[in-house]
Amino acid sequence: MNEARFVCACATARHVARTLTQLYDAALSDTGLEAPQFALLMAIDQIGPCNQSAVGERYALDKTTVSRNVKWLERQGWVHVSIGKSRRDRELTLTAEGRKRLTAAHPKWRKAQALLRSEMSDSDWNAMFRAFEKITEAAHRAKHRRRGAV
């Protein structure tokens, strides 16, 4: 990749995210899921019954993105949305069909994961996750510092 680089953390991260999404979308293409939908089903499965805010906070997703994707998953019959502790709170759970869809898509996801990993050394693979973690932490600190300065 000898192209001139646009030195902007945000633009570069978005480029990486789009490139990874394309890889995983291609692998999941015959499952009826795209990478963001698969990730949301995985999140709901891992967290367990939860509200949209919990998913958004854990995965740094804004309310609109979570809401739009949850509505689509609900229409497919893969997520059940019920009223939570308050009337405004919505609790998300995977339906049996959602769990079945997620289970069926897992091998395709694993194949994409293995394909990406095969293109990287173990050291690069581990460094990537360390860098993601450091970037996330730094961005959170910077966001909170900026809020305090306003």
C-alpha positions as CSV (number, residue, x, y, z in Angstrom):
1,M,0.0,0.0,0.0
2,N,2.1,2.8,-1.3
3,E,-0.6,5.4,-1.6
4,A,-0.2,8.8,0.1
5,R,-1.8,8.5,3.5
6,F,-4.3,11.0,4.9
7,V,-2.9,11.4,8.5
8,C,-6.1,11.4,10.4
9,A,-6.8,8.9,13.1
10,C,-10.6,9.1,12.5
11,A,-10.4,8.7,8.7
12,T,-7.9,5.9,9.0
13,A,-9.9,4.0,11.6
14,R,-13.1,4.4,9.5
15,H,-11.2,3.0,6.5
16,V,-10.0,0.0,8.5
17,A,-13.5,-0.6,9.8
18,R,-15.0,-0.4,6.3
19,T,-12.3,-2.8,4.9
20,L,-12.9,-5.3,7.7
21,T,-16.7,-5.0,7.4
22,Q,-16.4,-5.8,3.7
23,L,-14.3,-8.9,4.5
24,Y,-16.8,-10.2,7.1
25,D,-19.8,-9.2,5.0
26,A,-18.5,-11.3,2.1
27,A,-18.0,-14.3,4.4
28,L,-21.5,-13.9,5.9
29,S,-23.2,-13.2,2.5
30,D,-25.2,-16.4,2.4
31,T,-26.3,-16.3,6.0
32,G,-28.8,-13.4,5.7
33,L,-26.7,-11.3,8.1
34,E,-24.2,-8.5,7.5
35,A,-21.2,-8.0,9.9
36,P,-22.9,-5.3,12.0
37,Q,-26.0,-7.4,12.5
38,F,-23.9,-10.5,13.3
39,A,-21.9,-8.4,15.8
40,L,-25.1,-7.1,17.5
41,L,-26.6,-10.6,17.8
42,M,-23.3,-11.7,19.3
43,A,-23.4,-8.8,21.7
44,I,-26.9,-9.5,22.9
45,D,-26.0,-13.2,23.2
46,Q,-22.9,-12.4,25.3
47,I,-24.5,-9.8,27.5
48,G,-27.7,-11.7,28.0
49,P,-31.0,-10.0,28.4
50,C,-30.1,-6.3,28.3
51,N,-31.3,-2.9,27.2
52,Q,-30.2,-0.9,24.2
53,S,-28.2,1.4,26.3
54,A,-26.1,-1.4,27.7
55,V,-25.3,-2.6,24.2
56,G,-24.5,0.9,23.0
57,E,-22.3,1.7,26.0
58,R,-20.4,-1.6,25.8
59,Y,-19.7,-1.3,22.0
60,A,-19.6,2.5,21.6
61,L,-22.7,2.6,19.5
62,D,-25.0,5.6,19.4
63,K,-28.7,5.1,20.3
64,T,-29.9,5.6,16.7
65,T,-27.6,2.9,15.3
66,V,-28.6,0.4,18.0
67,S,-32.3,1.3,17.6
68,R,-32.3,1.0,13.8
69,N,-30.5,-2.4,13.9
70,V,-32.5,-3.8,16.7
71,K,-35.7,-2.9,14.8
72,W,-34.5,-4.8,11.8
73,L,-33.4,-7.8,13.9
74,E,-36.8,-7.7,15.6
75,R,-38.7,-7.7,12.2
76,Q,-36.6,-10.8,11.2
77,G,-37.8,-12.5,14.4
78,W,-34.2,-12.8,15.7
79,V,-34.5,-10.5,18.7
80,H,-37.4,-10.0,21.1
81,V,-37.9,-6.6,22.5
82,S,-39.9,-6.2,25.7
83,I,-40.6,-3.4,28.2
84,G,-37.9,-3.4,30.8
85,K,-37.9,-2.0,34.3
86,S,-39.3,1.3,33.2
87,R,-41.8,2.0,30.4
88,R,-39.0,3.7,28.4
89,D,-36.6,0.9,28.9
90,R,-36.5,-1.9,26.3
91,E,-35.0,-5.3,27.1
92,L,-33.4,-7.3,24.3
93,T,-33.2,-11.0,24.1
94,L,-32.3,-13.4,21.3
95,T,-35.2,-15.5,20.1
96,A,-34.7,-19.2,19.4
97,E,-34.6,-18.3,15.7
98,G,-32.0,-15.6,16.4
99,R,-29.8,-18.0,18.3
100,K,-30.2,-20.5,15.4
101,R,-29.2,-17.8,12.9
102,L,-26.2,-16.8,15.0
103,T,-25.1,-20.4,15.4
104,A,-25.4,-21.0,11.7
105,A,-23.4,-17.9,10.9
106,H,-20.6,-18.6,13.4
107,P,-18.6,-20.9,11.0
108,K,-18.7,-18.3,8.3
109,W,-17.5,-15.7,10.8
110,R,-14.7,-18.0,12.0
111,K,-13.6,-18.5,8.4
112,A,-13.3,-14.7,7.9
113,Q,-11.5,-14.4,11.2
114,A,-9.1,-17.2,10.2
115,L,-8.5,-15.7,6.7
116,L,-7.6,-12.3,8.2
117,R,-5.4,-13.9,10.8
118,S,-3.6,-16.0,8.1
119,E,-2.5,-12.7,6.6
120,M,-0.8,-11.5,9.8
121,S,1.9,-12.8,12.1
122,D,0.9,-13.7,15.6
123,S,2.8,-10.7,16.8
124,D,0.9,-8.3,14.4
125,W,-2.4,-10.0,15.4
126,N,-1.8,-9.4,19.1
127,A,-0.4,-5.9,18.5
128,M,-3.6,-5.0,16.6
129,F,-5.8,-5.8,19.5
130,R,-3.5,-4.0,21.9
131,A,-3.6,-1.0,19.6
132,F,-7.4,-1.1,19.4
133,E,-7.6,-1.2,23.2
134,K,-5.2,1.7,23.6
135,I,-7.0,3.8,21.0
136,T,-10.3,3.2,22.6
137,E,-9.0,4.1,26.0
138,A,-7.3,7.3,24.7
139,A,-10.4,8.4,22.8
140,H,-12.5,7.9,25.9
141,R,-10.1,9.9,28.0
142,A,-9.9,12.7,25.4
143,K,-13.7,12.8,25.0
144,H,-14.2,13.1,28.8
145,R,-11.4,15.7,29.1
146,R,-13.0,17.7,26.3
147,R,-16.4,17.6,28.0
148,G,-14.8,18.9,31.2
149,A,-13.2,21.8,29.4
150,V,-16.5,22.9,27.8
